[in-house]
Amino acid sequence: MPLPPQSRRQFLSSTGMLLLVASMPASAAEHSGTLPWRPFAALPPDPLPGGRWYVFTPEEARTVEAIVDRIVPSDDLSIGGKEAGCASFIDRQLAGSYGTSDRLYMQGPFMPGLPTQGYQGSAAPAARYRDGLAALNKHSRDKLGGKAFFELAPAEQDQVLKDFEAGKVEYKASAGFFNLVLQNTMEGFFADPIYGGNKDMAGWKFIGFPGARYDYRDYVTAHNKPFPLPPLSIGGRPEWKTGSR
């Protein structure tokens, strides 16, 4: 059924506007208030250099390193969470917008939520880490001979973490804190190494993930076969040298 004249004009005018916007330079399109639009164009990711802690105090850093090494212990298949840089990854994330919840609505009202809804409180992740780590070390010192968590034997550390996960300690937010650290540790073990974790792409090698390769045309039909090439980070591979050919 043909469109009435008015509808055709509306269709053609709207289509012409889309074609016009598509042909505009990116800067002009951005100023026009229409597409194309690039997410975080004004706030690009800002990887931080290593060799220092940005948020954690020395005791907090040692505590987080001990936690991630129990969540991802080293074995004959892979390095552990500490060596993989999971604590460094978490510290760098907390130093950015994630740690302060700058990109989230945090004005309330704050109501109890369902387990599927995640954290519903007012504290940003950096504050939750500060409170949770203090509570973890207090519990450890109170119950285990005055020792901080990172001074405990591995079996004792495992028990403390199990108690936090199950909410069997005085710190009411213990289970939520444990789940937060668990989630961030997994992210640090499998994220691109450019963000501070997954040292030498150990997490990717562990699961056979090829990384940030741009072309898989030669392998898309190789079903149920291991990918034959080593993983590749956004920043390249450690053995690559700037300017080399």
Secondary structure, 3 states (H helix, E strand, C coil): CCCCHHHHHHHHHHHHHHHHHHHCCHHHHHHHCCCCCCCCCCCCCCCCCCCCCCCCCHHHHHHHHHHHHHHCCCCCCCCCCCCCCHHHHHHHHHCCHHHHCCCCCCCCCCCCCCHHHCCCCCCCHHHHHHHHHHHHHHHHHHHCCCCCHHHCCHHHHHHHHHHHHHCCCCCCCHHHHHHHHHHHHHHHHHCCHHHCCCHHHHHHHHHCCCECCCCCCCCCCCCCCCCCCCCEECCECCCCCCCCC
